């Protein structure tokens, strides 16, 4: 019993001896042929699988632009330089880039992109037979389209497609849709704003016209210019008084009472018209600016690099796939051989 226990201790101590570099080198040298054959087969398989007739190559097109800051054309172009808040020629910053990405990834833009380029047909998705056609389309779009913000705060649209021209068209099409949708979003505010100012302007004009009608009635009563008439009447009263014409003076005094009675209304209406016309002038300026915002258009992007037809495939990269395949095969084969040796050298009871 003692000798058997001693033998087990010797075997156990030998089996757990520390691993050194020489053991590793000897291991790979013993199995060099197996490793070379497996890695060679992996390389051949990777080369074959990345051939165009098996894996269709994809081409990448890139469109890069800076979003602009021009939210209001009238404020940007028609305001005085000292009052201008934003320069329409200034590049957008982080906030504008985030807004641009939000629009580029919106369902509205994606829906128009799918419709404009007939992507259901292009990606071979049948809306009738496919159980979840929208989900399948979303998967394809996420797989092939990327929208990111660069470190320079520009927006980059990257599109992968098996068709070189389609890749470029999709990237440029997304940028154009961003421009048009941004304009539409701004018009959701600009058009009601124009209507509000238009109603306010018409109301102001109606008020001014009503005031002028009241002044016209006073004019029919003989009051056309209170200050001039009052001065002239005072002079006539003075002359009549000086010449002793009592009856004429009494008549002039009655006219003066009538003038004073209605003259206050005339002066008040005159001042009111002056004040309302100043407000009308401001509203006209606002109206003209709102008309410009609705009818005139400026691009909401400054294109840095428009997408062009790519010439070199982006994926699959044969060298990269081959290296990864060989390394993965080498590691997997090595692990299998290690377990094989451990199992083969395990002492039998």
Secondary structure, DSSP 8 states (H G I E B T S, - for coil): -HHHHHHHHHHHHHHT----HHHHHHHHHHTHHHHHHHHHHHHHHHHHHTSTTTS--BEEEEEEEEEB--S-HHHHHTS-TTT--S-TTSB--HHHHHHHHHHHTSHHHHHHHHHHTTHHHHTT--TTT-TTHHHHHHHHHHHHEEEEE-TTS-EEEEEEESSHHHHHHHHHHHHHHHHHHHHHHHHHHHHHHHHHHHHHHHHHHHHHHHHHHHHHHHHHTT-S-HHHHHHHHHHHHHHHHHHT-HHHHHHHHHHHHHHHHHHHHHHHHHHHHHHHHHHHHHHHHHHHHHHHHHH----SEEEEE------S--B--HHHHHHHHHHHHHHHHHHHHHHHHHHHTS---
